[in-house]
């Protein structure tokens, strides 16, 4: 799997989510399985089947998070080139068509949260902005069609 770069907050969130799944969700599902098993015939026990399915899904999520953590790298924003757009960059862009300005922070897929202004480095806009400098224009194909964004500001704050 590819290496994922995280901010300190994003890495901590990932660790907390994994710990919650292991310490809270896993025992809860084990209890559900035990309760369903105590109700008798397992061949016709829908509760048991549902609990076993939930257990399988949880274990899959745990394995995926563990894999993400094993490939996680913490980025030190003080050592990143802030003259061009990169992962963890905060970038102010202007739509050249309508003049609308937007501010985004480029983050890993797991940290992306549009409401918080964090977009994935792997999103169409994220990919189109990477490597650009202030004053350059990024031509990006989005679901709404071809759009041009002028890079107004790049920072790591």
Protein Blocks (a to p, Z undefined) as FASTA:
>chain_A
ZZddddfklmmmmmmmmmmmmmmmmmmmmmmmmmmmmnopfklmmklmmmmmmmmmmmmm
mmmmmmmmmmgccddfklpcfkbccehiacddddfknopacddddddfklgcfknopacf
kbmklmmmgopaehiacddddfkbpcddddfbdcfZZ
